[in-house]
Amino acid sequence: MGFPSATSILLKNATVPTSVLPGTDSGEPLQQLDILIDGGEIAAIHPANGQVPPGTAVHDMDDGLVLPAFVDLHTHLDKGHIWPRRSNPDGTWLSALLSVQDDRERNWAAADVERRMDFALRCAYAHGTAAIRTHLDSAPPQHEIAWTLFEEMRERWASRIELQAVAIVGPDELLDAGKLDSVARRVQASGGILGGSVAVHPDARQAMLRVVEKAGDLGLDLDLHCDETGEAESSALRHLADVVIETGYKGRVLAGHCSVMAVQDEKTAIGTIDRVAEAGIAVVSLPMCNMYLQDRNNGSGARTPRWRGVTLLNEFKAAGVPVAIASDNFRDPFYAYGDLDCVEVFREGARILHFDHPQSGAWEWVRAVGAEPAIIGSFDYEAEIAVGVSADLVLFRARNWTELHARPQSDRIVLRRGSAIDTTLPDYRELDDLME
């Protein structure tokens, strides 16, 4: 479907989830609306089939869905697209870690990361994403390369995608006062977020205490990979919640993965959820990557994984914990697939996490790839449809839940400031020379 090029455009007969319309409580999950765009902003929202203002071009949605452009809260832009030169030999988490480490040491000069990162951002932009948070491998000395490049990319992409970055290091770096301070001060200089990855480790609690204290000292927010494992004794998330409460830390805290909770006993899991809610920590689930990696054991293919690898996201949400879902890795040893497409994330999240029933509440979850991560991440972009905001929208021929989730929606129209962008995806062949 084409889209008019005009200053004033009426999206006529649009279907819009009530959950993305701030201040609206119609009692119905979807609403039929006319949306007037003028000068790149949403100028008016009215019930469908209203009058067309004089001099206004019309785009008839024919009951098609309109969503705000997306927010992808947890990605790894520096790792993306290395799969052709460094695949995962058995699909396990440990092999992914070792493969990425080897590729980083061999290849991650600034020019290499820049080209792959730019390619990934062009994919995300074409799919309809307006804001992204990426984790950056930051174990010294990689932190200097990663953060200098990120600053350049953030400026280059500022008018298209709002970018945030998080430093990711392992527990050993978190426990090393000198390395942690070096990374944290580089993050502070870039206006970034402090992070790390902790699962089973003899000093997991101390690692969490160190990073929380350092973030508090420097006034940094936190975003941590927690318990990305199926080893039931892992309790990094519980440690994080405990030290946030005990230290009185006041910054924003996000925990990603939290996979282990699906294999822990009910008492342990519920206790952690309650403590996380008390600490004010938000949680982001990465359904595609976690389902891909977890419970593969030796990766022989002779044994089917017994669990999905995802956290108890429905239970977190029911407990009042802010939740989101996101892409995570793409075309690297941690996840062989993916294209930073939040429609895919939403669709697969519904299937894997089972937030599609009851249907009466399912549309609330569209906020998990939009308004909720925007709030959690304190992005300028708010991912809601309201009068006075930029017309950053994604238009679909699909009219309802099953139509949206049944197909890839490759014919979607992406609007930025009320104008349709080119949604042609970059060709993987652009990166061939980096894979030699």
C-alpha positions in Angstrom: 0.0 0.0 0.0 1.3 3.4 -1.0 1.4 6.5 1.2 0.7 10.1 0.2 3.4 12.7 0.4 1.7 15.8 1.9 2.0 18.1 4.9 -1.5 17.2 6.1 -2.6 13.6 6.0 -5.5 11.8 7.6 -5.1 8.2 8.6 -8.7 7.2 8.1 -10.3 4.1 9.7 -7.3 3.0 11.7 -7.4 0.3 14.4 -5.4 1.4 17.5 -4.7 -0.5 20.7 -6.2 1.5 23.6 -3.0 0.7 25.6 -1.0 3.1 23.4 -3.4 6.0 23.7 -2.5 7.8 27.0 -5.3 8.9 29.2 -7.8 6.7 27.3 -9.9 4.0 29.0 -12.7 2.9 26.7 -13.1 -0.5 28.2 -12.2 -2.0 24.8 -8.7 -3.3 23.8 -8.9 -1.7 20.3 -10.4 1.5 19.0 -11.4 2.6 15.5 -10.0 6.1 14.9 -9.1 8.8 12.4 -5.6 10.2 13.0 -4.7 13.6 11.6 -1.0 14.2 10.9 0.0 17.8 10.2 3.6 19.1 9.9 5.0 15.8 11.1 3.0 15.7 14.3 -0.3 14.1 15.4 -2.7 17.0 15.2 -6.0 15.3 16.1 -7.5 11.9 17.0 -11.2 11.3 16.4 -13.6 8.3 16.1 -13.3 6.7 12.7 -15.3 7.8 9.7 -15.2 11.5 10.6 -15.0 14.4 8.1 -11.8 15.0 6.2 -10.4 18.6 6.8 -10.1 20.6 3.6 -6.8 20.3 1.8 -5.9 17.1 3.7 -4.6 14.0 1.9 -6.3 10.7 2.9 -4.7 7.3 3.6 -7.5 4.8 4.2 -6.2 2.2 6.7 -9.2 0.0 5.9 -9.3 -1.0 9.6 -5.5 -1.8 9.6 -3.5 -1.5 12.8 -1.5 1.6 13.7 1.2 1.2 16.4 3.8 3.6 17.7 7.4 3.1 16.4 9.2 0.6 18.7 11.7 0.7 21.5 14.2 -2.2 21.7 15.6 -2.1 25.3 18.3 -4.8 25.1 20.5 -5.4 22.1 24.2 -6.1 21.4 25.0 -3.9 18.4 28.8 -4.6 18.7 28.3 -8.3 18.3 25.8 -8.4 15.5 26.4 -10.1 12.1 29.6 -11.9 13.0 28.0 -15.3 12.6 29.4 -16.0 9.0 33.0 -15.7 10.4 32.4 -17.0 13.9 29.5 -19.3 14.4 28.6 -21.3 17.5 29.8 -24.9 17.1 27.2 -26.5 19.4 24.6 -23.8 20.2 25.4 -23.6 23.9 25.9 -20.4 26.0 29.5 -21.3 26.9 30.5 -21.8 23.2 28.8 -18.5 22.4 30.9 -16.7 25.0 34.2 -18.3 23.8 33.4 -17.7 20.2 32.6 -14.0 20.7 35.7 -13.6 22.8 37.9 -15.1 20.1 36.3 -12.9 17.4 36.6 -9.8 19.5 40.3 -10.3 20.1 40.9 -11.0 16.4 38.6 -8.5 14.6 37.0 -5.8 16.7 38.8 -2.8 15.5 36.7 0.3 15.3 36.2 0.1 11.6 34.8 -3.5 11.8 32.4 -2.7 14.6 31.3 0.5 13.0 30.2 -1.1 9.7 28.4 -4.0 11.4 26.7 -1.6 13.9 25.6 0.8 11.1 24.2 -2.1 9.1 22.2 -3.3 12.1 20.8 0.2 12.8 19.6 0.4 9.2 17.8 -2.8 9.7 16.1 -1.6 12.9 15.2 1.7 11.3 13.6 0.1 8.3 11.6 -2.3 10.6 10.2 0.7 12.5 12.3 1.1 15.6 12.8 4.6 17.1 14.9 3.9 20.2 17.5 1.3 21.1 19.6 0.4 24.1 22.7 -1.6 23.3 25.2 -3.4 25.6 28.8 -2.9 24.7 31.6 -5.4 25.5 33.7 -3.2 27.8 36.4 -5.4 29.4 39.5 -3.2 29.2 41.0 -2.3 26.8 37.9 -2.9 24.6 35.9 -0.2 26.5 37.9 2.6 24.9 37.2 1.4 21.4 33.6 0.6 22.1 32.6 3.8 23.8 34.4 6.2 21.4 32.7 4.5 18.5 29.3 4.5 20.3 29.5 8.3 20.8 30.1 8.7 17.1 27.2 6.4 16.2 24.8 8.1 18.7 25.5 11.4 17.0 25.2 10.1 13.5 21.9 8.4 14.2 20.4 11.0 16.5 17.6 12.1 14.0 16.6 8.5 13.3 17.1 6.3 16.3 17.7 7.4 19.9 20.6 5.4 21.2 21.6 4.4 24.7 24.5 2.2 25.7 25.4 -0.1 28.7 28.9 -1.4 29.6 28.9 -5.2 29.9 31.8 -6.9 31.8 32.0 -10.2 33.6 32.0 -10.8 37.4 35.8 -10.8 37.6 35.9 -7.3 36.2 33.2 -6.2 38.7 35.3 -7.5 41.5 38.5 -5.8 40.3 38.3 -2.3 41.8 40.7 -0.8 39.2 39.0 -2.3 36.2 35.5 -1.5 37.4 36.5 2.1 38.1 38.1 2.5 34.7 35.0 1.2 32.9 32.6 3.2 35.1 34.3 6.5 34.5 34.4 5.9 30.7 30.7 5.1 30.9 30.1 8.3 32.9 32.0 10.4 30.4 29.7 9.1 27.6 26.5 9.5 29.5 26.0 5.8 29.5 24.8 3.1 31.9 26.8 0.8 34.0 26.3 -3.0 33.7 27.7 -6.5 33.9 26.8 -10.1 33.6 26.5 -12.3 36.7 25.2 -15.8 37.1 26.7 -18.7 39.1 29.8 -17.3 40.8 31.3 -17.8 44.3 31.4 -14.1 44.8 28.2 -13.2 43.0 26.8 -11.1 45.9 30.0 -9.2 46.3 30.1 -8.5 42.5 26.6 -7.0 42.7 27.5 -5.0 45.7 30.5 -3.5 44.0 28.7 -2.5 40.9 25.8 -1.0 42.8 28.1 1.0 45.0 30.1 2.2 42.0 27.0 3.3 40.2 25.8 5.1 43.3 29.1 6.9 43.7 29.2 8.1 40.1 25.4 8.8 39.7 25.0 6.1 37.1 21.9 3.9 36.3 22.3 0.1 36.1 21.4 -2.6 33.6 22.6 -6.1 34.4 22.5 -9.5 32.8 21.3 -11.7 35.7 21.1 -15.5 36.0 21.3 -16.3 32.3 21.6 -20.0 33.1 19.7 -23.1 34.0 21.7 -23.9 37.1 19.1 -23.6 39.8 21.5 -22.3 42.5 22.2 -19.1 40.6 20.8 -16.1 42.5 22.4 -13.0 41.1 19.0 -11.3 40.7 18.2 -11.9 44.3 21.6 -10.5 45.3 21.0 -7.5 43.2 17.7 -6.7 44.8 19.1 -7.2 48.2 22.0 -4.8 47.7 19.9 -2.2 46.1 17.6 -2.2 49.1 20.5 -2.4 51.6 22.6 0.4 50.1 19.6 2.7 49.4 20.7 3.0 45.8 18.4 5.6 44.0 19.2 5.1 40.4 17.2 3.1 37.8 17.9 -0.6 37.7 17.1 -3.0 34.9 17.7 -6.8 35.0 17.9 -8.8 31.8 17.4 -12.5 31.2 16.7 -13.9 34.7 16.4 -17.3 33.0 17.1 -19.4 36.0 13.8 -18.6 37.7 12.0 -21.0 35.4 13.9 -24.0 37.0 13.8 -22.8 40.6 11.2 -24.0 43.1 8.1 -21.9 43.6 9.1 -20.5 47.0 12.5 -19.3 45.8 11.1 -17.8 42.6 8.2 -15.9 44.4 10.6 -14.7 47.1 12.9 -13.2 44.4 10.0 -11.6 42.6 8.8 -10.0 45.8 12.2 -8.7 46.5 12.7 -7.3 43.0 9.4 -5.5 43.3 10.4 -4.0 46.7 13.7 -2.9 45.2 12.0 -1.2 42.2 14.0 -3.2 39.6 12.6 -3.5 36.1 12.9 -6.8 34.1 13.5 -7.4 30.4 13.0 -10.8 28.9 14.8 -11.9 25.7 12.6 -14.7 24.5 14.2 -15.6 21.2 17.8 -15.7 22.4 17.0 -17.4 25.7 14.9 -20.1 24.0 17.7 -20.6 21.5 20.6 -21.0 24.0 19.2 -22.5 27.2 19.1 -26.2 28.0 21.1 -27.4 25.0 23.5 -29.2 27.3 26.3 -30.5 25.1 24.6 -29.3 21.9 24.7 -32.8 20.3 21.1 -32.5 19.0 20.3 -35.9 20.5 18.3 -34.3 23.3 15.4 -31.9 23.0 15.6 -29.0 25.5 13.0 -29.4 28.3 12.4 -25.7 29.2 12.0 -22.5 27.3 14.9 -20.5 28.9 12.7 -17.5 29.6 12.0 -15.9 32.9 8.6 -15.7 34.8 7.6 -12.5 33.0 3.9 -12.8 33.6 4.5 -13.3 37.3 6.8 -10.3 37.4 4.1 -8.1 35.7 1.4 -9.4 38.1 3.6 -8.4 41.0 3.9 -4.8 39.7 7.4 -5.1 38.3 7.9 -3.0 35.1 8.6 -5.5 32.3 9.7 -5.4 28.6 10.8 -7.8 25.9 13.6 -7.1 23.5 15.7 -8.5 20.6 19.0 -9.3 22.4 21.6 -10.8 20.1 21.3 -11.2 16.3 23.3 -13.2 13.8 26.1 -13.9 16.3 27.1 -16.9 18.3 24.6 -16.1 21.0 21.7 -16.1 18.5 22.1 -17.2 14.9 19.0 -15.4 13.7 17.1 -12.1 14.2 17.1 -8.7 12.5 16.3 -6.2 15.2 12.6 -6.4 14.2 10.4 -5.6 17.1 7.4 -7.1 15.3 9.2 -10.4 15.3 10.1 -9.9 19.0 6.4 -9.2 19.8 5.1 -12.1 17.8 7.6 -14.6 19.2 7.2 -13.2 22.7 3.5 -13.9 22.6 4.2 -17.5 21.5 7.0 -18.2 23.9 5.9 -16.3 27.0 2.1 -17.0 26.5 0.9 -13.5 27.1 -1.7 -13.9 24.4 -4.5 -15.0 26.7 -6.9 -13.9 27.8 -7.3 -12.0 24.5 -9.0 -9.2 26.3 -5.7 -8.2 27.9 -3.3 -9.3 25.2 -3.0 -5.8 23.6 -1.6 -4.4 26.8 1.6 -6.3 25.9 2.3 -4.2 22.8 3.6 -1.7 25.4 6.4 -4.2 26.1 8.1 -3.2 22.9 7.2 0.5 23.1 5.9 2.6 26.0 7.2 0.4 28.9 10.8 0.2 27.7 10.6 3.9 26.9 9.7 4.5 30.6 12.2 2.0 32.0 15.0 3.4 29.9 14.0 7.1 30.4 14.1 7.6 26.6 13.0 11.0 25.2 10.8 9.0 22.7 7.7 7.8 24.6 6.1 5.3 22.1 2.5 6.5 22.5 0.0 7.9 20.1 -1.2 11.3 21.3 -2.0 14.8 20.0 1.2 16.9 19.8 3.7 14.1 19.5 5.8 13.3 16.5 4.0 11.0 14.0 6.5 8.1 14.4 4.1 5.3 13.5 4.0 1.8 11.9 1.0 1.0 9.7 -0.2 -2.5 8.9 -2.7 -4.2 6.7 -3.3 -6.6 9.5 -6.5 -5.7 11.4 -6.3 -7.8 14.6 -4.2 -10.0 16.8 -4.1 -13.1 14.7 -3.5 -11.3 11.4 -0.6 -9.3 12.9 1.0 -12.4 14.4 0.4 -14.8 11.5 2.7 -13.1 9.0 6.0 -11.2 9.1 4.3 -8.0 8.1 6.8 -7.2 5.4 4.4 -4.8 3.7 4.3 -2.5 6.8 4.6 1.3 6.2 6.9 3.1 8.6 6.3 6.8 9.3 8.9 9.1 10.8 7.7 12.7 11.4 4.6 11.8 9.3 6.6 10.8 6.2 7.0 7.2 4.9 10.6 6.1 5.0 12.3 3.6 2.7 11.9 0.2 4.3 14.3 -1.6 2.0 16.6 -3.7 4.1 20.3 -3.6 3.6 21.8 -6.6 1.7 24.0 -9.0 3.7 26.5 -8.9 0.9 27.6 -5.5 2.1 29.4 -7.2 4.9 31.0 -10.0 2.9 34.5 -8.5 2.9 34.4 -8.4 6.8 33.8 -12.1 6.9 36.8 -13.2 4.9 
